[in-house]
Amino acid sequence: MRALWKGESASADDIGVTPAEAGSMGKDGLDAALKRRTTRTQEKQAGVAMSQNVMRPRIFFLGLVLSTSVLIGCTVGPNYRRPRVDVPGAFRGTAPDASDQSYATPQQAKPEQQPAASTAQSLGDEKWWEVFQDPELQGLIRTALKNNYDVRIAATRVLQAQAQLGITRADQLPSVGAGGTIYSQQSPVIGPIPSYELTQGNLTASASWNPDFWGRYRRATESARATLLANEWAQKAVISTLVANLASDYFTLRQLDLELEISKRTYAGRKESLALTQTLEEHGINSLLDVRQSEQLVYTAATEIPDFERQIAQEENAISVLLGNNPGDIPRGLTLTQQPHAPEVPAGVPSSLLERRPDIREAEENLIAANAQIGVAKAAYYPQISLTGTAGYESPSLTNLFTGPAGLWNLAASFTQPIFEGGRLKSGVRLTEAQKQQMLLTYQQTIQGAFRDVSNALVAYRKDREFRIQQQNLLASAQDAAQLSHQRFNAGTTDYLEVLTNETNAFSAELGLAQAQGNELIALVQLYQALGGGWQQ
């Protein structure tokens, strides 16, 4: 190279060969070899300079990403705080009124009229198989939990919410893709243009990321996560309702079975009495009026039988639908009078109801989701930044796609700042704030309704129990009166109208007792559901 600078001929030292090799190359060969070496040296130096120029934007881009990661901690919008609600110290109806004892005998009042203590323990904390101990009923509930359509539909809503959460959460992460093309073209001879064949291809990878400076995507993910939890609690509410409906229908079915049994037994007994009355009338002992009055007793019982059979069939159809089956027969277990239930049940403290009732938890999760949407709306006021980059290889020859100067890349950063939207952004914030207020009112309304449900159920269970006790007293008195009237009629001291009246009263009292026993069990089911029980698995 020194020879070229001075205009002299190249020597063996300039091109790095031995004197013998230089002698065989001649003067022209030495000059040509030196030029080639000089060209390679210049290209190498140019490559180093180009690499330095390439690294500068890469370092700048890396610095921008790191600074973005630091600034991402900012999140606009309000953080959720559970609103304060008016929670009573105890449920209304946990202790009976003083007047409840006024018409009960001491023997009845002592075991069944004790006030319920306000303790942390609650009937709602117990599992449904601990509350409903009839084996057949337990089997029906297990079948319904597997096959009921409402439960299965609620499960699909949970799956949808899970998928939506995944879609929303993906916005926080970079998007990476890859692609490639192969292009081949062959052209024939066209005039002076010779034929040629061209084959080229490229392979690229691209990435894009919208940094979540203001927490827009994080708030959206928070909202989607709350919506998922709301759907999960809604599913639990469906399960609780299903258990309660199935238990109520089952107890109603057993009540109808008992009423049908009473009607058939009464019908058979009255038919025998009618036959005896007809025999006495034929012998002139009784009158035709006595026969007609005895027939009324028979027909009164007879008319109840088809009506109860109709109600039983319809109740079985309703239970079959809850089981996810077509209408069919329903197996029976314990009789209505054998169903175990405590005279007093613990209601627990009202504050625990906020954590146990599925509808309250669902309403709160909807409130959390609405609160997070305010942050999403407020984030729209701020600049939206986007980072993109592409890197790959492109070459007119596929064999040189990954060799030689085939690399390509580009990096870009952009931002968009809203300036004038015609009030769209402000209205969006107002909309989300109004939706949050709606969810807040719904949450408070749901809590108030839950307290009402518990109070109503507590009063219903206690009063239905008291009603059943008095109905037992009424039945005992009516049956005794019917027996005395038969004795008086057989002794000839009264007419058959007295027997008719007392027999009718006794029959009605016995049916009324069956209804009272069924209502007491149904009230227990309603209390269990009101306290938030039934969804525990």
SULSUL-V176259 format. One record per pair of residues at least 24 apart in sequence whose ideal C-beta (glycine too) atoms are under 6 Angstrom apart, sorted by the first residue. I is the first residue (numbers start at 0). J is the second residue. If there is no record, write none. Layout:
BEGIN
I & J
I & J
END
This chain:
BEGIN
0 & 37
9 & 33
60 & 410
67 & 210
70 & 212
71 & 211
73 & 213
74 & 214
74 & 217
75 & 213
75 & 214
75 & 374
75 & 377
75 & 378
76 & 218
76 & 373
76 & 374
76 & 377
79 & 367
79 & 370
84 & 446
86 & 349
86 & 350
87 & 349
89 & 117
90 & 346
90 & 349
90 & 453
90 & 454
91 & 454
92 & 454
92 & 457
92 & 458
93 & 117
93 & 346
95 & 461
107 & 468
111 & 342
115 & 343
118 & 345
119 & 348
120 & 345
121 & 345
121 & 347
121 & 530
122 & 344
122 & 345
122 & 527
122 & 530
123 & 355
123 & 530
123 & 531
123 & 532
126 & 535
127 & 242
127 & 533
130 & 527
131 & 246
132 & 339
133 & 332
133 & 333
134 & 332
135 & 330
135 & 332
136 & 249
140 & 242
140 & 245
142 & 322
143 & 241
143 & 245
143 & 321
143 & 322
146 & 323
147 & 241
147 & 323
149 & 237
150 & 237
153 & 234
153 & 237
156 & 230
157 & 230
157 & 231
157 & 234
160 & 226
160 & 227
160 & 230
161 & 227
163 & 223
164 & 223
164 & 224
164 & 227
167 & 219
167 & 220
167 & 223
168 & 220
170 & 216
171 & 211
171 & 216
173 & 206
173 & 208
174 & 207
175 & 206
176 & 205
177 & 204
178 & 203
199 & 395
200 & 397
200 & 400
201 & 393
202 & 391
202 & 392
203 & 389
203 & 391
204 & 390
204 & 391
205 & 389
206 & 388
207 & 387
208 & 386
209 & 385
210 & 384
213 & 378
213 & 381
214 & 374
215 & 375
215 & 378
218 & 371
218 & 374
218 & 375
219 & 375
221 & 371
222 & 368
222 & 371
222 & 372
225 & 364
225 & 367
225 & 368
226 & 368
228 & 364
229 & 361
229 & 364
229 & 365
232 & 357
232 & 360
232 & 361
233 & 361
235 & 357
235 & 534
236 & 357
236 & 358
238 & 534
239 & 357
239 & 528
239 & 533
239 & 534
242 & 533
243 & 524
243 & 528
243 & 533
245 & 321
246 & 524
247 & 521
247 & 524
248 & 317
248 & 318
250 & 517
250 & 520
250 & 521
251 & 314
252 & 314
253 & 335
254 & 335
254 & 513
254 & 517
255 & 307
255 & 310
255 & 311
257 & 335
257 & 513
258 & 307
258 & 510
258 & 513
259 & 307
261 & 509
262 & 300
262 & 303
262 & 304
265 & 300
265 & 506
266 & 300
266 & 301
269 & 296
269 & 297
269 & 300
270 & 297
273 & 297
289 & 495
292 & 495
292 & 499
296 & 502
335 & 516
338 & 520
340 & 523
352 & 449
355 & 531
356 & 449
356 & 531
357 & 534
358 & 445
359 & 445
359 & 446
359 & 449
362 & 441
362 & 442
362 & 445
363 & 442
365 & 438
366 & 438
366 & 439
366 & 442
369 & 434
369 & 435
369 & 438
370 & 435
372 & 431
373 & 431
373 & 432
376 & 427
376 & 428
376 & 431
377 & 428
379 & 424
380 & 424
382 & 414
382 & 416
383 & 415
384 & 414
385 & 413
386 & 412
387 & 411
452 & 529
453 & 529
456 & 525
456 & 526
456 & 529
459 & 522
460 & 522
460 & 523
460 & 526
463 & 518
463 & 519
463 & 522
464 & 519
466 & 515
467 & 515
467 & 516
467 & 519
470 & 511
470 & 512
470 & 515
473 & 508
474 & 508
474 & 509
474 & 512
477 & 504
477 & 505
477 & 508
478 & 505
481 & 505
END
